[in-house]
Every structure is written in C-alpha cells, then in structure tokens.
Amino acid sequence: MSAFLKRLLPALGLALACHLSLAEEAKPLADDPVAEKRLLAISNELRCLVCQNETIAASNADLAQDLRREVRHMIQAGQSDQQIIDFLVARYGDFVLYRPPLKSTTFLLWTGPLLFLIVGIGALQLYMRRRNKVLQESRPLSEEESKAAEALLKGDESSKGEQA
C-alpha cells in the first residue's frame, strides 16, 4: 500500500466516526403521542391525491406531506376528526376519502364494479350461445366433398413438386 493510502484510510475512518457521533435517535413526529395516533388514524382514511392508490400516511409525495402537516396543525388547534375530514372533503372532494359515502355523485363508483361484472357475464353468455349455434350448424363433409378435397390436396402436392 502506498504511503498516501496509509494516511488517507485513518483520516476517512476518523471523519466517519465524527459523522456517526452526531447521529441522534429519531424524534417523534408529535410531542403528544395521542395526537400522533389521531394523525395516523385520520391519515389512513385519506387518499393521496398524487399517488391515488396510497393513503397520505403511506405516501412520500409532497402533497401528502403537506396534508399530514395540515392535519397535524388542525389537531393541535383542537379540531375534531370529523371537522378535519369535512375540511379536506370540502377542499378536495369525496375522492380524498378512501371510503367515499354513497350518494348520487359517487353511485357509479360503488356500483361500477358490479355493472362491469354483469356486462362481462352477459357478453360471455352471448359469445357462448353464438359459438354453440355455429358448431351445431357445421356438419361433416359428404363423401363427395371429402373426395373433392382430397383431390385438391393431391393436386396441390403435385403442383408443388413440379415447382421445385
């Protein structure tokens, strides 16, 4: 090993040791554990508007962080869980809720999967009926048709041999 590396390695080790000595235990997100539990409960009921398939508790999107911070401030201000949810629904609509209420504007959201299932089953039945009808209408070749088909095939084979 060169003299340069012999001096560099201890210096890097010392720098790493100094850096690690500054590490601290993770601070809780809120000083009040009850408020933190409320924050998590509310955050698990709200959809991240950026990710759309995650709660704001699970999302790392900037908007989700802003919403968590907003919810935390509202909790500290003494608002109830329902007041916080009502505020966010008024601001972002029912889509922010993971379980939106059943009403005229969300009816299709709740019934859509069932409608797709019914339409799919209907389409499958229609296809199967048409397929069975075609299979029932098809008949085997008569003896004359079979001989004509064989003659055509033999003729094709002989013409292929002539081309080669």
JOLINUR-V511281 format. One record per pair of residues at least 12 apart in sequence whose ideal C-beta (glycine too) atoms are under 10 Angstrom apart, sorted by sequence separation. I is the first residue (numbers start at 1). J is the second residue. If there is no record, write none. Layout:
I | J
I | J
This chain:
43 | 55
44 | 56
45 | 57
47 | 59
48 | 60
49 | 61
50 | 62
51 | 63
56 | 68
72 | 84
85 | 97
89 | 101
93 | 105
94 | 106
42 | 55
43 | 56
44 | 57
46 | 59
48 | 61
50 | 63
51 | 64
71 | 84
74 | 87
93 | 106
42 | 56
43 | 57
44 | 58
49 | 63
50 | 64
56 | 70
57 | 71
70 | 84
71 | 85
74 | 88
95 | 109
40 | 55
42 | 57
43 | 58
48 | 63
49 | 64
56 | 71
94 | 109
41 | 57
43 | 59
48 | 64
71 | 87
39 | 56
40 | 57
47 | 64
48 | 65
70 | 87
71 | 88
39 | 57
46 | 64
49 | 67
70 | 88
48 | 67
47 | 67
43 | 64
46 | 67
67 | 88
70 | 91
46 | 68
43 | 67
67 | 91
42 | 67
43 | 68
46 | 71
67 | 92
42 | 68
40 | 68
43 | 71
39 | 68
42 | 71
43 | 72
63 | 92
67 | 96
39 | 69
42 | 72
40 | 71
39 | 71
42 | 74
56 | 88
38 | 71
39 | 72
42 | 75
38 | 72
39 | 74
35 | 71
36 | 72
38 | 74
39 | 75
45 | 81
35 | 72
38 | 75
39 | 76
46 | 84
29 | 68
36 | 75
42 | 81
45 | 84
46 | 85
49 | 88
29 | 69
35 | 75
41 | 81
42 | 82
45 | 85
56 | 96
34 | 75
35 | 76
47 | 88
30 | 72
38 | 80
42 | 84
46 | 88
56 | 98
29 | 72
32 | 75
38 | 81
42 | 85
45 | 88
46 | 89
49 | 92
52 | 95
55 | 98
32 | 76
49 | 93
54 | 98
30 | 75
31 | 76
39 | 84
47 | 92
30 | 76
38 | 84
42 | 88
46 | 92
49 | 95
47 | 94
49 | 96
47 | 95
48 | 96
47 | 96
46 | 96
47 | 97
48 | 98
45 | 96
46 | 97
47 | 98
45 | 97
46 | 98
47 | 99
45 | 98
47 | 100
44 | 98
45 | 99
